[in-house]
Amino acid sequence: MDPEHYDEFLNWCSDIRPEYAILKNGVVVHRTIDNEDRRTIAILCDEIEAQKLLVTAEVLHLPAAQDIASALDPLREL
């Protein structure tokens, strides 16, 4: 997930929601692409938890929902 989308989604998500706990398990991942360091946030969760995040993000922060949906796309092809 884009770090900006992650931060904004986390800010909109109440800390009493189960989705908040899932988000807090995010891990910063640094990758070099075309000699450029890019930071992303990997959310370590199962597919059911990711679906819950997607539903919540669709209400609270659409850019985060788009990131989550993109991450789920390869799983839907299986």
HUGIPE-V495093 format. One record per pair of residues at least 4 apart in sequence whose ideal C-beta (glycine too) atoms are under 6 Angstrom apart, sorted by the first residue. I is the first residue (numbers start at 0). GAP is how many residues later the second one is. Records with the same first field share a line. If there is no record, write none. Layout:
BEGIN
I->GAP + GAP
END
This chain:
BEGIN
0->4 + 5 + 40 + 66
1->65
2->36 + 38
4->58 + 59 + 62
5->35
7->53
8->48 + 52 + 55
9->13
11->48 + 49
12->4 + 6 + 7
14->5
18->33 + 34 + 37
21->23 + 27
24->19
25->15 + 17
26->15
28->11 + 13
29->7 + 9
30->7
31->5
32->5
44->4 + 5
46->28
49->22
52->4 + 15
53->11 + 14
55->4
56->4 + 7 + 8 + 11
57->7
END
